[in-house]
Amino acid sequence: MTLQKKMSSEAKPALDSMKTEIANELGLANYGSMDKGNLTARQNGYVGGYMTKRLVEMAEQQLSGK
């Protein structure tokens, strides 16, 4: 198994959990089971954007030693 496949298989559950948590915070209940095609691009974009923002914040905290 390549390193990239191993990393993605280990990170996928955590990223899915984060995605669901952020969607709930944005008022999109049952995001994991809903058809994303029925959502607007803006709604899906908010979830991805907030995920990216949170991941960057986590990386900055780790790099600063906090």
PDBQT receptor file of N, H, CA, C and O in Angstrom, charges set to zero:
ATOM      1  N   MET A   1       0.851  -1.182   0.000  1.00  0.00    +0.000 N 
ATOM      2  CA  MET A   1       0.000   0.000   0.000  1.00  0.00    +0.000 C 
ATOM      3  C   MET A   1       0.891   1.238   0.000  1.00  0.00    +0.000 C 
ATOM      4  O   MET A   1       1.839   1.331   0.780  1.00  0.00    +0.000 OA
ATOM      5  N   THR A   2       0.584   2.177  -0.870  1.00  0.00    +0.000 N 
ATOM      6  H   THR A   2      -0.186   2.102  -1.504  1.00  0.00    +0.000 HD
ATOM      7  CA  THR A   2       1.388   3.387  -0.935  1.00  0.00    +0.000 C 
ATOM      8  C   THR A   2       1.094   4.279   0.264  1.00  0.00    +0.000 C 
ATOM      9  O   THR A   2       0.050   4.162   0.904  1.00  0.00    +0.000 OA
ATOM     10  N   LEU A   3       2.020   5.159   0.550  1.00  0.00    +0.000 N 
ATOM     11  H   LEU A   3       2.869   5.254   0.030  1.00  0.00    +0.000 HD
ATOM     12  CA  LEU A   3       1.868   6.074   1.677  1.00  0.00    +0.000 C 
ATOM     13  C   LEU A   3       0.641   6.955   1.493  1.00  0.00    +0.000 C 
ATOM     14  O   LEU A   3      -0.088   7.210   2.451  1.00  0.00    +0.000 OA
ATOM     15  N   GLN A   4       0.406   7.422   0.265  1.00  0.00    +0.000 N 
ATOM     16  H   GLN A   4       0.998   7.214  -0.514  1.00  0.00    +0.000 HD
ATOM     17  CA  GLN A   4      -0.741   8.296   0.002  1.00  0.00    +0.000 C 
ATOM     18  C   GLN A   4      -2.056   7.563   0.283  1.00  0.00    +0.000 C 
ATOM     19  O   GLN A   4      -2.957   8.130   0.900  1.00  0.00    +0.000 OA
ATOM     20  N   LYS A   5      -2.173   6.321  -0.159  1.00  0.00    +0.000 N 
ATOM     21  H   LYS A   5      -1.441   5.860  -0.660  1.00  0.00    +0.000 HD
ATOM     22  CA  LYS A   5      -3.396   5.555   0.091  1.00  0.00    +0.000 C 
ATOM     23  C   LYS A   5      -3.564   5.269   1.572  1.00  0.00    +0.000 C 
ATOM     24  O   LYS A   5      -4.677   5.326   2.095  1.00  0.00    +0.000 OA
ATOM     25  N   LYS A   6      -2.463   4.961   2.252  1.00  0.00    +0.000 N 
ATOM     26  H   LYS A   6      -1.559   4.915   1.827  1.00  0.00    +0.000 HD
ATOM     27  CA  LYS A   6      -2.536   4.679   3.678  1.00  0.00    +0.000 C 
ATOM     28  C   LYS A   6      -2.969   5.919   4.449  1.00  0.00    +0.000 C 
ATOM     29  O   LYS A   6      -3.811   5.830   5.343  1.00  0.00    +0.000 OA
ATOM     30  N   MET A   7      -2.409   7.063   4.117  1.00  0.00    +0.000 N 
ATOM     31  H   MET A   7      -1.725   7.136   3.391  1.00  0.00    +0.000 HD
ATOM     32  CA  MET A   7      -2.768   8.301   4.808  1.00  0.00    +0.000 C 
ATOM     33  C   MET A   7      -4.228   8.654   4.565  1.00  0.00    +0.000 C 
ATOM     34  O   MET A   7      -4.937   9.047   5.491  1.00  0.00    +0.000 OA
ATOM     35  N   SER A   8      -4.678   8.514   3.324  1.00  0.00    +0.000 N 
ATOM     36  H   SER A   8      -4.101   8.194   2.572  1.00  0.00    +0.000 HD
ATOM     37  CA  SER A   8      -6.052   8.894   3.044  1.00  0.00    +0.000 C 
ATOM     38  C   SER A   8      -7.030   7.931   3.703  1.00  0.00    +0.000 C 
ATOM     39  O   SER A   8      -8.104   8.350   4.135  1.00  0.00    +0.000 OA
ATOM     40  N   SER A   9      -6.679   6.639   3.792  1.00  0.00    +0.000 N 
ATOM     41  H   SER A   9      -5.807   6.299   3.441  1.00  0.00    +0.000 HD
ATOM     42  CA  SER A   9      -7.583   5.687   4.435  1.00  0.00    +0.000 C 
ATOM     43  C   SER A   9      -7.644   5.915   5.940  1.00  0.00    +0.000 C 
ATOM     44  O   SER A   9      -8.671   5.642   6.561  1.00  0.00    +0.000 OA
ATOM     45  N   GLU A  10      -6.572   6.407   6.532  1.00  0.00    +0.000 N 
ATOM     46  H   GLU A  10      -5.738   6.629   6.027  1.00  0.00    +0.000 HD
ATOM     47  CA  GLU A  10      -6.562   6.692   7.962  1.00  0.00    +0.000 C 
ATOM     48  C   GLU A  10      -7.230   8.027   8.271  1.00  0.00    +0.000 C 
ATOM     49  O   GLU A  10      -7.835   8.178   9.332  1.00  0.00    +0.000 OA
ATOM     50  N   ALA A  11      -7.133   8.981   7.378  1.00  0.00    +0.000 N 
ATOM     51  H   ALA A  11      -6.641   8.859   6.516  1.00  0.00    +0.000 HD
ATOM     52  CA  ALA A  11      -7.668  10.316   7.623  1.00  0.00    +0.000 C 
ATOM     53  C   ALA A  11      -9.141  10.436   7.248  1.00  0.00    +0.000 C 
ATOM     54  O   ALA A  11      -9.834  11.311   7.768  1.00  0.00    +0.000 OA
ATOM     55  N   LYS A  12      -9.628   9.591   6.370  1.00  0.00    +0.000 N 
ATOM     56  H   LYS A  12      -9.066   8.880   5.948  1.00  0.00    +0.000 HD
ATOM     57  CA  LYS A  12     -10.999   9.716   5.865  1.00  0.00    +0.000 C 
ATOM     58  C   LYS A  12     -12.056   9.730   6.967  1.00  0.00    +0.000 C 
ATOM     59  O   LYS A  12     -12.928  10.598   6.937  1.00  0.00    +0.000 OA
ATOM     60  N   PRO A  13     -12.024   8.809   7.945  1.00  0.00    +0.000 N 
ATOM     61  CA  PRO A  13     -13.055   8.853   8.997  1.00  0.00    +0.000 C 
ATOM     62  C   PRO A  13     -13.028  10.165   9.796  1.00  0.00    +0.000 C 
ATOM     63  O   PRO A  13     -14.078  10.705  10.144  1.00  0.00    +0.000 OA
ATOM     64  N   ALA A  14     -11.834  10.668  10.080  1.00  0.00    +0.000 N 
ATOM     65  H   ALA A  14     -10.981  10.230   9.798  1.00  0.00    +0.000 HD
ATOM     66  CA  ALA A  14     -11.726  11.918  10.835  1.00  0.00    +0.000 C 
ATOM     67  C   ALA A  14     -12.244  13.093  10.015  1.00  0.00    +0.000 C 
ATOM     68  O   ALA A  14     -12.923  13.970  10.550  1.00  0.00    +0.000 OA
ATOM     69  N   LEU A  15     -11.932  13.118   8.725  1.00  0.00    +0.000 N 
ATOM     70  H   LEU A  15     -11.381  12.406   8.290  1.00  0.00    +0.000 HD
ATOM     71  CA  LEU A  15     -12.415  14.205   7.875  1.00  0.00    +0.000 C 
ATOM     72  C   LEU A  15     -13.929  14.134   7.679  1.00  0.00    +0.000 C 
ATOM     73  O   LEU A  15     -14.596  15.168   7.639  1.00  0.00    +0.000 OA
ATOM     74  N   ASP A  16     -14.473  12.927   7.556  1.00  0.00    +0.000 N 
ATOM     75  H   ASP A  16     -13.931  12.087   7.588  1.00  0.00    +0.000 HD
ATOM     76  CA  ASP A  16     -15.924  12.779   7.444  1.00  0.00    +0.000 C 
ATOM     77  C   ASP A  16     -16.623  13.251   8.712  1.00  0.00    +0.000 C 
ATOM     78  O   ASP A  16     -17.676  13.886   8.653  1.00  0.00    +0.000 OA
ATOM     79  N   SER A  17     -16.033  12.937   9.850  1.00  0.00    +0.000 N 
ATOM     80  H   SER A  17     -15.178  12.421   9.898  1.00  0.00    +0.000 HD
ATOM     81  CA  SER A  17     -16.591  13.382  11.124  1.00  0.00    +0.000 C 
ATOM     82  C   SER A  17     -16.560  14.906  11.222  1.00  0.00    +0.000 C 
ATOM     83  O   SER A  17     -17.528  15.526  11.661  1.00  0.00    +0.000 OA
ATOM     84  N   MET A  18     -15.448  15.502  10.813  1.00  0.00    +0.000 N 
ATOM     85  H   MET A  18     -14.661  14.998  10.456  1.00  0.00    +0.000 HD
ATOM     86  CA  MET A  18     -15.325  16.955  10.837  1.00  0.00    +0.000 C 
ATOM     87  C   MET A  18     -16.346  17.589   9.892  1.00  0.00    +0.000 C 
ATOM     88  O   MET A  18     -16.963  18.601  10.224  1.00  0.00    +0.000 OA
ATOM     89  N   LYS A  19     -16.518  16.998   8.731  1.00  0.00    +0.000 N 
ATOM     90  H   LYS A  19     -16.016  16.176   8.461  1.00  0.00    +0.000 HD
ATOM     91  CA  LYS A  19     -17.470  17.512   7.747  1.00  0.00    +0.000 C 
ATOM     92  C   LYS A  19     -18.885  17.517   8.319  1.00  0.00    +0.000 C 
ATOM     93  O   LYS A  19     -19.617  18.496   8.169  1.00  0.00    +0.000 OA
ATOM     94  N   THR A  20     -19.266  16.426   8.971  1.00  0.00    +0.000 N 
ATOM     95  H   THR A  20     -18.672  15.631   9.092  1.00  0.00    +0.000 HD
ATOM     96  CA  THR A  20     -20.600  16.325   9.557  1.00  0.00    +0.000 C 
ATOM     97  C   THR A  20     -20.779  17.334  10.687  1.00  0.00    +0.000 C 
ATOM     98  O   THR A  20     -21.831  17.961  10.804  1.00  0.00    +0.000 OA
ATOM     99  N   GLU A  21     -19.754  17.488  11.514  1.00  0.00    +0.000 N 
ATOM    100  H   GLU A  21     -18.899  16.979  11.419  1.00  0.00    +0.000 HD
ATOM    101  CA  GLU A  21     -19.803  18.432  12.626  1.00  0.00    +0.000 C 
ATOM    102  C   GLU A  21     -19.973  19.869  12.119  1.00  0.00    +0.000 C 
ATOM    103  O   GLU A  21     -20.785  20.627  12.652  1.00  0.00    +0.000 OA
ATOM    104  N   ILE A  22     -19.217  20.232  11.105  1.00  0.00    +0.000 N 
ATOM    105  H   ILE A  22     -18.558  19.617  10.673  1.00  0.00    +0.000 HD
ATOM    106  CA  ILE A  22     -19.302  21.581  10.556  1.00  0.00    +0.000 C 
ATOM    107  C   ILE A  22     -20.652  21.810   9.885  1.00  0.00    +0.000 C 
ATOM    108  O   ILE A  22     -21.242  22.880  10.030  1.00  0.00    +0.000 OA
ATOM    109  N   ALA A  23     -21.139  20.819   9.158  1.00  0.00    +0.000 N 
ATOM    110  H   ALA A  23     -20.660  19.949   9.040  1.00  0.00    +0.000 HD
ATOM    111  CA  ALA A  23     -22.447  20.946   8.515  1.00  0.00    +0.000 C 
ATOM    112  C   ALA A  23     -23.540  21.156   9.561  1.00  0.00    +0.000 C 
ATOM    113  O   ALA A  23     -24.448  21.961   9.358  1.00  0.00    +0.000 OA
ATOM    114  N   ASN A  24     -23.452  20.434  10.677  1.00  0.00    +0.000 N 
ATOM    115  H   ASN A  24     -22.714  19.780  10.842  1.00  0.00    +0.000 HD
ATOM    116  CA  ASN A  24     -24.431  20.622  11.749  1.00  0.00    +0.000 C 
ATOM    117  C   ASN A  24     -24.353  22.032  12.319  1.00  0.00    +0.000 C 
ATOM    118  O   ASN A  24     -25.381  22.643  12.611  1.00  0.00    +0.000 OA
ATOM    119  N   GLU A  25     -23.138  22.550  12.479  1.00  0.00    +0.000 N 
ATOM    120  H   GLU A  25     -22.302  22.054  12.242  1.00  0.00    +0.000 HD
ATOM    121  CA  GLU A  25     -22.968  23.918  12.972  1.00  0.00    +0.000 C 
ATOM    122  C   GLU A  25     -23.579  24.932  12.007  1.00  0.00    +0.000 C 
ATOM    123  O   GLU A  25     -24.057  25.986  12.426  1.00  0.00    +0.000 OA
ATOM    124  N   LEU A  26     -23.561  24.610  10.723  1.00  0.00    +0.000 N 
ATOM    125  H   LEU A  26     -23.173  23.753  10.383  1.00  0.00    +0.000 HD
ATOM    126  CA  LEU A  26     -24.118  25.502   9.709  1.00  0.00    +0.000 C 
ATOM    127  C   LEU A  26     -25.613  25.285   9.485  1.00  0.00    +0.000 C 
ATOM    128  O   LEU A  26     -26.214  25.939   8.633  1.00  0.00    +0.000 OA
ATOM    129  N   GLY A  27     -26.211  24.376  10.243  1.00  0.00    +0.000 N 
ATOM    130  H   GLY A  27     -25.723  23.845  10.936  1.00  0.00    +0.000 HD
ATOM    131  CA  GLY A  27     -27.642  24.141  10.146  1.00  0.00    +0.000 C 
ATOM    132  C   GLY A  27     -28.049  23.120   9.103  1.00  0.00    +0.000 C 
ATOM    133  O   GLY A  27     -29.215  23.070   8.713  1.00  0.00    +0.000 OA
ATOM    134  N   LEU A  28     -27.116  22.309   8.645  1.00  0.00    +0.000 N 
ATOM    135  H   LEU A  28     -26.169  22.349   8.962  1.00  0.00    +0.000 HD
ATOM    136  CA  LEU A  28     -27.410  21.268   7.662  1.00  0.00    +0.000 C 
ATOM    137  C   LEU A  28     -27.440  19.917   8.371  1.00  0.00    +0.000 C 
ATOM    138  O   LEU A  28     -26.457  19.176   8.355  1.00  0.00    +0.000 OA
ATOM    139  N   ALA A  29     -28.571  19.608   8.990  1.00  0.00    +0.000 N 
ATOM    140  H   ALA A  29     -29.369  20.210   9.003  1.00  0.00    +0.000 HD
ATOM    141  CA  ALA A  29     -28.702  18.357   9.727  1.00  0.00    +0.000 C 
ATOM    142  C   ALA A  29     -28.700  17.179   8.757  1.00  0.00    +0.000 C 
ATOM    143  O   ALA A  29     -29.145  17.309   7.617  1.00  0.00    +0.000 OA
ATOM    144  N   ASN A  30     -28.206  16.047   9.204  1.00  0.00    +0.000 N 
ATOM    145  H   ASN A  30     -27.844  15.942  10.131  1.00  0.00    +0.000 HD
ATOM    146  CA  ASN A  30     -28.134  14.806   8.406  1.00  0.00    +0.000 C 
ATOM    147  C   ASN A  30     -27.317  14.995   7.123  1.00  0.00    +0.000 C 
ATOM    148  O   ASN A  30     -27.654  14.422   6.086  1.00  0.00    +0.000 OA
ATOM    149  N   TYR A  31     -26.281  15.768   7.184  1.00  0.00    +0.000 N 
ATOM    150  H   TYR A  31     -26.007  16.233   8.026  1.00  0.00    +0.000 HD
ATOM    151  CA  TYR A  31     -25.470  16.059   5.999  1.00  0.00    +0.000 C 
ATOM    152  C   TYR A  31     -24.840  14.796   5.427  1.00  0.00    +0.000 C 
ATOM    153  O   TYR A  31     -24.706  14.669   4.210  1.00  0.00    +0.000 OA
ATOM    154  N   GLY A  32     -24.457  13.870   6.283  1.00  0.00    +0.000 N 
ATOM    155  H   GLY A  32     -24.566  13.973   7.272  1.00  0.00    +0.000 HD
ATOM    156  CA  GLY A  32     -23.808  12.654   5.822  1.00  0.00    +0.000 C 
ATOM    157  C   GLY A  32     -24.695  11.773   4.966  1.00  0.00    +0.000 C 
ATOM    158  O   GLY A  32     -24.208  11.070   4.080  1.00  0.00    +0.000 OA
ATOM    159  N   SER A  33     -25.991  11.807   5.224  1.00  0.00    +0.000 N 
ATOM    160  H   SER A  33     -26.386  12.378   5.943  1.00  0.00    +0.000 HD
ATOM    161  CA  SER A  33     -26.898  10.931   4.488  1.00  0.00    +0.000 C 
ATOM    162  C   SER A  33     -27.706  11.648   3.407  1.00  0.00    +0.000 C 
ATOM    163  O   SER A  33     -28.427  11.001   2.648  1.00  0.00    +0.000 OA
ATOM    164  N   MET A  34     -27.596  12.974   3.328  1.00  0.00    +0.000 N 
ATOM    165  H   MET A  34     -27.011  13.500   3.944  1.00  0.00    +0.000 HD
ATOM    166  CA  MET A  34     -28.402  13.687   2.339  1.00  0.00    +0.000 C 
ATOM    167  C   MET A  34     -27.741  13.711   0.968  1.00  0.00    +0.000 C 
ATOM    168  O   MET A  34     -26.523  13.567   0.853  1.00  0.00    +0.000 OA
ATOM    169  N   ASP A  35     -28.539  13.890  -0.051  1.00  0.00    +0.000 N 
ATOM    170  H   ASP A  35     -29.528  14.007   0.043  1.00  0.00    +0.000 HD
ATOM    171  CA  ASP A  35     -28.051  13.990  -1.428  1.00  0.00    +0.000 C 
ATOM    172  C   ASP A  35     -27.458  15.380  -1.622  1.00  0.00    +0.000 C 
ATOM    173  O   ASP A  35     -28.183  16.375  -1.623  1.00  0.00    +0.000 OA
ATOM    174  N   LYS A  36     -26.143  15.450  -1.787  1.00  0.00    +0.000 N 
ATOM    175  H   LYS A  36     -25.553  14.642  -1.786  1.00  0.00    +0.000 HD
ATOM    176  CA  LYS A  36     -25.469  16.749  -1.906  1.00  0.00    +0.000 C 
ATOM    177  C   LYS A  36     -25.881  17.496  -3.178  1.00  0.00    +0.000 C 
ATOM    178  O   LYS A  36     -25.720  18.713  -3.267  1.00  0.00    +0.000 OA
ATOM    179  N   GLY A  37     -26.411  16.766  -4.157  1.00  0.00    +0.000 N 
ATOM    180  H   GLY A  37     -26.542  15.777  -4.085  1.00  0.00    +0.000 HD
ATOM    181  CA  GLY A  37     -26.864  17.393  -5.390  1.00  0.00    +0.000 C 
ATOM    182  C   GLY A  37     -28.086  18.268  -5.192  1.00  0.00    +0.000 C 
ATOM    183  O   GLY A  37     -28.384  19.122  -6.027  1.00  0.00    +0.000 OA
ATOM    184  N   ASN A  38     -28.803  18.059  -4.083  1.00  0.00    +0.000 N 
ATOM    185  H   ASN A  38     -28.562  17.366  -3.404  1.00  0.00    +0.000 HD
ATOM    186  CA  ASN A  38     -29.971  18.881  -3.788  1.00  0.00    +0.000 C 
ATOM    187  C   ASN A  38     -29.611  20.164  -3.054  1.00  0.00    +0.000 C 
ATOM    188  O   ASN A  38     -30.467  21.026  -2.855  1.00  0.00    +0.000 OA
ATOM    189  N   LEU A  39     -28.357  20.297  -2.651  1.00  0.00    +0.000 N 
ATOM    190  H   LEU A  39     -27.662  19.597  -2.812  1.00  0.00    +0.000 HD
ATOM    191  CA  LEU A  39     -27.906  21.513  -1.976  1.00  0.00    +0.000 C 
ATOM    192  C   LEU A  39     -27.349  22.491  -3.005  1.00  0.00    +0.000 C 
ATOM    193  O   LEU A  39     -26.932  22.098  -4.095  1.00  0.00    +0.000 OA
ATOM    194  N   THR A  40     -27.352  23.749  -2.646  1.00  0.00    +0.000 N 
ATOM    195  H   THR A  40     -27.691  24.068  -1.761  1.00  0.00    +0.000 HD
ATOM    196  CA  THR A  40     -26.768  24.736  -3.545  1.00  0.00    +0.000 C 
ATOM    197  C   THR A  40     -25.245  24.656  -3.481  1.00  0.00    +0.000 C 
ATOM    198  O   THR A  40     -24.680  24.107  -2.535  1.00  0.00    +0.000 OA
ATOM    199  N   ALA A  41     -24.601  25.200  -4.482  1.00  0.00    +0.000 N 
ATOM    200  H   ALA A  41     -25.060  25.646  -5.251  1.00  0.00    +0.000 HD
ATOM    201  CA  ALA A  41     -23.134  25.237  -4.491  1.00  0.00    +0.000 C 
ATOM    202  C   ALA A  41     -22.624  26.042  -3.302  1.00  0.00    +0.000 C 
ATOM    203  O   ALA A  41     -21.574  25.736  -2.737  1.00  0.00    +0.000 OA
ATOM    204  N   ARG A  42     -23.362  27.057  -2.934  1.00  0.00    +0.000 N 
ATOM    205  H   ARG A  42     -24.215  27.306  -3.393  1.00  0.00    +0.000 HD
ATOM    206  CA  ARG A  42     -22.967  27.890  -1.794  1.00  0.00    +0.000 C 
ATOM    207  C   ARG A  42     -22.987  27.080  -0.501  1.00  0.00    +0.000 C 
ATOM    208  O   ARG A  42     -22.067  27.185   0.309  1.00  0.00    +0.000 OA
ATOM    209  N   GLN A  43     -24.034  26.269  -0.301  1.00  0.00    +0.000 N 
ATOM    210  H   GLN A  43     -24.782  26.184  -0.959  1.00  0.00    +0.000 HD
ATOM    211  CA  GLN A  43     -24.120  25.460   0.915  1.00  0.00    +0.000 C 
ATOM    212  C   GLN A  43     -22.981  24.448   0.972  1.00  0.00    +0.000 C 
ATOM    213  O   GLN A  43     -22.332  24.311   2.009  1.00  0.00    +0.000 OA
ATOM    214  N   ASN A  44     -22.733  23.747  -0.110  1.00  0.00    +0.000 N 
ATOM    215  H   ASN A  44     -23.260  23.858  -0.953  1.00  0.00    +0.000 HD
ATOM    216  CA  ASN A  44     -21.629  22.784  -0.141  1.00  0.00    +0.000 C 
ATOM    217  C   ASN A  44     -20.292  23.498   0.010  1.00  0.00    +0.000 C 
ATOM    218  O   ASN A  44     -19.385  22.981   0.662  1.00  0.00    +0.000 OA
ATOM    219  N   GLY A  45     -20.163  24.676  -0.582  1.00  0.00    +0.000 N 
ATOM    220  H   GLY A  45     -20.901  25.096  -1.111  1.00  0.00    +0.000 HD
ATOM    221  CA  GLY A  45     -18.929  25.451  -0.484  1.00  0.00    +0.000 C 
ATOM    222  C   GLY A  45     -18.640  25.911   0.924  1.00  0.00    +0.000 C 
ATOM    223  O   GLY A  45     -17.485  25.937   1.350  1.00  0.00    +0.000 OA
ATOM    224  N   TYR A  46     -19.693  26.279   1.659  1.00  0.00    +0.000 N 
ATOM    225  H   TYR A  46     -20.631  26.258   1.313  1.00  0.00    +0.000 HD
ATOM    226  CA  TYR A  46     -19.496  26.686   3.052  1.00  0.00    +0.000 C 
ATOM    227  C   TYR A  46     -18.896  25.549   3.868  1.00  0.00    +0.000 C 
ATOM    228  O   TYR A  46     -17.984  25.769   4.665  1.00  0.00    +0.000 OA
ATOM    229  N   VAL A  47     -19.399  24.350   3.676  1.00  0.00    +0.000 N 
ATOM    230  H   VAL A  47     -20.140  24.171   3.028  1.00  0.00    +0.000 HD
ATOM    231  CA  VAL A  47     -18.889  23.204   4.438  1.00  0.00    +0.000 C 
ATOM    232  C   VAL A  47     -17.408  22.993   4.118  1.00  0.00    +0.000 C 
ATOM    233  O   VAL A  47     -16.590  22.860   5.028  1.00  0.00    +0.000 OA
ATOM    234  N   GLY A  48     -17.066  22.963   2.846  1.00  0.00    +0.000 N 
ATOM    235  H   GLY A  48     -17.731  23.071   2.107  1.00  0.00    +0.000 HD
ATOM    236  CA  GLY A  48     -15.667  22.782   2.459  1.00  0.00    +0.000 C 
ATOM    237  C   GLY A  48     -14.782  23.926   2.905  1.00  0.00    +0.000 C 
ATOM    238  O   GLY A  48     -13.645  23.715   3.328  1.00  0.00    +0.000 OA
ATOM    239  N   GLY A  49     -15.298  25.122   2.812  1.00  0.00    +0.000 N 
ATOM    240  H   GLY A  49     -16.222  25.293   2.468  1.00  0.00    +0.000 HD
ATOM    241  CA  GLY A  49     -14.522  26.299   3.226  1.00  0.00    +0.000 C 
ATOM    242  C   GLY A  49     -14.234  26.310   4.709  1.00  0.00    +0.000 C 
ATOM    243  O   GLY A  49     -13.112  26.599   5.126  1.00  0.00    +0.000 OA
ATOM    244  N   TYR A  50     -15.243  25.996   5.512  1.00  0.00    +0.000 N 
ATOM    245  H   TYR A  50     -16.154  25.762   5.173  1.00  0.00    +0.000 HD
ATOM    246  CA  TYR A  50     -15.033  25.959   6.957  1.00  0.00    +0.000 C 
ATOM    247  C   TYR A  50     -14.122  24.799   7.360  1.00  0.00    +0.000 C 
ATOM    248  O   TYR A  50     -13.364  24.913   8.324  1.00  0.00    +0.000 OA
ATOM    249  N   MET A  51     -14.191  23.685   6.627  1.00  0.00    +0.000 N 
ATOM    250  H   MET A  51     -14.807  23.592   5.844  1.00  0.00    +0.000 HD
ATOM    251  CA  MET A  51     -13.267  22.576   6.901  1.00  0.00    +0.000 C 
ATOM    252  C   MET A  51     -11.825  23.033   6.667  1.00  0.00    +0.000 C 
ATOM    253  O   MET A  51     -10.939  22.776   7.482  1.00  0.00    +0.000 OA
ATOM    254  N   THR A  52     -11.610  23.707   5.552  1.00  0.00    +0.000 N 
ATOM    255  H   THR A  52     -12.330  23.916   4.890  1.00  0.00    +0.000 HD
ATOM    256  CA  THR A  52     -10.266  24.182   5.230  1.00  0.00    +0.000 C 
ATOM    257  C   THR A  52      -9.789  25.171   6.276  1.00  0.00    +0.000 C 
ATOM    258  O   THR A  52      -8.644  25.103   6.724  1.00  0.00    +0.000 OA
ATOM    259  N   LYS A  53     -10.657  26.085   6.667  1.00  0.00    +0.000 N 
ATOM    260  H   LYS A  53     -11.587  26.139   6.304  1.00  0.00    +0.000 HD
ATOM    261  CA  LYS A  53     -10.301  27.084   7.676  1.00  0.00    +0.000 C 
ATOM    262  C   LYS A  53      -9.907  26.406   8.987  1.00  0.00    +0.000 C 
ATOM    263  O   LYS A  53      -8.913  26.784   9.608  1.00  0.00    +0.000 OA
ATOM    264  N   ARG A  54     -10.678  25.412   9.406  1.00  0.00    +0.000 N 
ATOM    265  H   ARG A  54     -11.485  25.105   8.901  1.00  0.00    +0.000 HD
ATOM    266  CA  ARG A  54     -10.392  24.725  10.666  1.00  0.00    +0.000 C 
ATOM    267  C   ARG A  54      -9.100  23.915  10.572  1.00  0.00    +0.000 C 
ATOM    268  O   ARG A  54      -8.327  23.878  11.529  1.00  0.00    +0.000 OA
ATOM    269  N   LEU A  55      -8.856  23.264   9.428  1.00  0.00    +0.000 N 
ATOM    270  H   LEU A  55      -9.485  23.294   8.650  1.00  0.00    +0.000 HD
ATOM    271  CA  LEU A  55      -7.621  22.496   9.256  1.00  0.00    +0.000 C 
ATOM    272  C   LEU A  55      -6.394  23.406   9.273  1.00  0.00    +0.000 C 
ATOM    273  O   LEU A  55      -5.360  23.043   9.834  1.00  0.00    +0.000 OA
ATOM    274  N   VAL A  56      -6.503  24.578   8.664  1.00  0.00    +0.000 N 
ATOM    275  H   VAL A  56      -7.343  24.873   8.209  1.00  0.00    +0.000 HD
ATOM    276  CA  VAL A  56      -5.393  25.537   8.685  1.00  0.00    +0.000 C 
ATOM    277  C   VAL A  56      -5.147  26.013  10.112  1.00  0.00    +0.000 C 
ATOM    278  O   VAL A  56      -3.996  26.120  10.537  1.00  0.00    +0.000 OA
ATOM    279  N   GLU A  57      -6.212  26.298  10.854  1.00  0.00    +0.000 N 
ATOM    280  H   GLU A  57      -7.147  26.211  10.509  1.00  0.00    +0.000 HD
ATOM    281  CA  GLU A  57      -6.054  26.722  12.246  1.00  0.00    +0.000 C 
ATOM    282  C   GLU A  57      -5.378  25.642  13.080  1.00  0.00    +0.000 C 
ATOM    283  O   GLU A  57      -4.520  25.939  13.911  1.00  0.00    +0.000 OA
ATOM    284  N   MET A  58      -5.767  24.385  12.856  1.00  0.00    +0.000 N 
ATOM    285  H   MET A  58      -6.465  24.144  12.181  1.00  0.00    +0.000 HD
ATOM    286  CA  MET A  58      -5.147  23.279  13.589  1.00  0.00    +0.000 C 
ATOM    287  C   MET A  58      -3.656  23.163  13.256  1.00  0.00    +0.000 C 
ATOM    288  O   MET A  58      -2.836  22.939  14.146  1.00  0.00    +0.000 OA
ATOM    289  N   ALA A  59      -3.311  23.316  11.988  1.00  0.00    +0.000 N 
ATOM    290  H   ALA A  59      -3.977  23.499  11.265  1.00  0.00    +0.000 HD
ATOM    291  CA  ALA A  59      -1.905  23.226  11.581  1.00  0.00    +0.000 C 
ATOM    292  C   ALA A  59      -1.103  24.378  12.166  1.00  0.00    +0.000 C 
ATOM    293  O   ALA A  59       0.032  24.183  12.601  1.00  0.00    +0.000 OA
ATOM    294  N   GLU A  60      -1.679  25.577  12.183  1.00  0.00    +0.000 N 
ATOM    295  H   GLU A  60      -2.601  25.735  11.830  1.00  0.00    +0.000 HD
ATOM    296  CA  GLU A  60      -0.976  26.724  12.757  1.00  0.00    +0.000 C 
ATOM    297  C   GLU A  60      -0.724  26.524  14.247  1.00  0.00    +0.000 C 
ATOM    298  O   GLU A  60       0.345  26.874  14.747  1.00  0.00    +0.000 OA
ATOM    299  N   GLN A  61      -1.705  25.961  14.960  1.00  0.00    +0.000 N 
ATOM    300  H   GLN A  61      -2.573  25.677  14.553  1.00  0.00    +0.000 HD
ATOM    301  CA  GLN A  61      -1.529  25.691  16.384  1.00  0.00    +0.000 C 
ATOM    302  C   GLN A  61      -0.416  24.673  16.613  1.00  0.00    +0.000 C 
ATOM    303  O   GLN A  61       0.390  24.822  17.530  1.00  0.00    +0.000 OA
ATOM    304  N   GLN A  62      -0.378  23.642  15.776  1.00  0.00    +0.000 N 
ATOM    305  H   GLN A  62      -1.033  23.522  15.030  1.00  0.00    +0.000 HD
ATOM    306  CA  GLN A  62       0.678  22.623  15.936  1.00  0.00    +0.000 C 
ATOM    307  C   GLN A  62       2.044  23.209  15.642  1.00  0.00    +0.000 C 
ATOM    308  O   GLN A  62       3.017  22.899  16.331  1.00  0.00    +0.000 OA
ATOM    309  N   LEU A  63       2.126  24.046  14.634  1.00  0.00    +0.000 N 
ATOM    310  H   LEU A  63       1.336  24.297  14.074  1.00  0.00    +0.000 HD
ATOM    311  CA  LEU A  63       3.424  24.639  14.292  1.00  0.00    +0.000 C 
ATOM    312  C   LEU A  63       3.898  25.632  15.340  1.00  0.00    +0.000 C 
ATOM    313  O   LEU A  63       5.102  25.799  15.537  1.00  0.00    +0.000 OA
ATOM    314  N   SER A  64       2.963  26.293  16.013  1.00  0.00    +0.000 N 
ATOM    315  H   SER A  64       1.985  26.158  15.852  1.00  0.00    +0.000 HD
ATOM    316  CA  SER A  64       3.355  27.257  17.036  1.00  0.00    +0.000 C 
ATOM    317  C   SER A  64       3.634  26.591  18.370  1.00  0.00    +0.000 C 
ATOM    318  O   SER A  64       4.125  27.242  19.291  1.00  0.00    +0.000 OA
ATOM    319  N   GLY A  65       3.330  25.305  18.493  1.00  0.00    +0.000 N 
ATOM    320  H   GLY A  65       2.931  24.775  17.744  1.00  0.00    +0.000 HD
ATOM    321  CA  GLY A  65       3.644  24.566  19.712  1.00  0.00    +0.000 C 
ATOM    322  C   GLY A  65       2.563  24.650  20.772  1.00  0.00    +0.000 C 
ATOM    323  O   GLY A  65       2.827  24.333  21.932  1.00  0.00    +0.000 OA
ATOM    324  N   LYS A  66       1.360  25.064  20.418  1.00  0.00    +0.000 N 
ATOM    325  H   LYS A  66       1.146  25.321  19.476  1.00  0.00    +0.000 HD
ATOM    326  CA  LYS A  66       0.290  25.182  21.411  1.00  0.00    +0.000 C 
ATOM    327  C   LYS A  66      -0.521  23.933  21.484  1.00  0.00    +0.000 C 
ATOM    328  O   LYS A  66      -1.466  23.855  22.269  1.00  0.00    +0.000 OA
TER     329      LYS A  66
